[in-house]
Amino acid sequence: MAKKGGLGRGLEAILGDVELAYKAEISEGNSDIIKDIDLELITENPYQPRKNFDETALRELSESIKRHGLIQPIIVIEKDGGYMLIAGERRFRATKLLGESKIKAIVADIESQSLRELALIENIQREDLNPIELANSYKELIDEYKITQDGLANIIHKSRVQITNTMRLLSLSSATQEYIKEGKLTQGHAKVIVGLEPNDEKTAVDTIIGQRLSVRETENLVKNLKNKLPSKTVLKLDERYLERLVNLKEIFSKFDVPVKIKGNKITIEFGDIADIDRLINKIK
């Protein structure tokens, strides 16, 4: 059984509780810490940050459990005469899909204030999280424990660069984050467009999805968006400016030269070189 900790336990201590269960494969050597528990007695952890589960993946996991059995037990705690699920929600759901009545579980002795952290850590250790779910889990742990990205990297055995790049995805618009969650935009594509202006980000996302760009093509697209020339600033015309343009037009009109005014531009129209020569001679 996992050891009970006091209030305010460190993140590393909580992580150890999860790792205990992950290493506890069913065998004669550790069968004393594993129980067969009725599925009906187990409620889900309300602090579980993961809300969406891929039904196809759950069915595939169910088939795997049916063929090979449950290799790693779930983790639960005793609560209100029953049990609360702490780690292994996919395994829990997949087992229920099989119509089983019981499941292998480790009953941990964990303070209630650690439930949210345990759920977050269990999420981080999973391989099927989408990048946005993972980024949110990183952020919640960093905010909760007031640790740096380097500190989190040391605890969960991930590189600091990997954590930084993943968390940067949270700076993208909510619409773009939804595309990532849905798998319409890969993390490789998303990392490239981080930092773009909102309008450019939308342009990039629409182009990536619409034209099925590769990451390399996306890099070129982003480069072009960043290097685009700024739109020209239109000179604000006041009455005096317009008055002088009109005066200039009247002067040219005296020379029988067609003139057009548009904005801050005055355009002189010539039919041929002879027209230009005639104007030059008249001005002289």
ABEGO torsion letter per residue (X at the ends): XBBBBBBGBBAAAAAAAAAAAAABBBBAAAAAABBBBBAAABBBBAABABABBBAAAAAAAAAAAAAAEBABBBBBBBBGGBBBBABGAAAAAAAAAAGBABBBBBBBBBBAAAAAAAAAAAAAABAABBAAAAAAAAAAAAAAAGBBAAAAAAAAGBBAAAAAAAAAAAABBAAAAAAAAAGABBAAAAAAABGBBAAAAAAAAAAAAAAGBBAAAAAAAAAAAAABBBBBBBBBBBAAAAAAAAAAAAAAAAAGBBBBBBEABBBBBBABAAAAAAAAAAAX
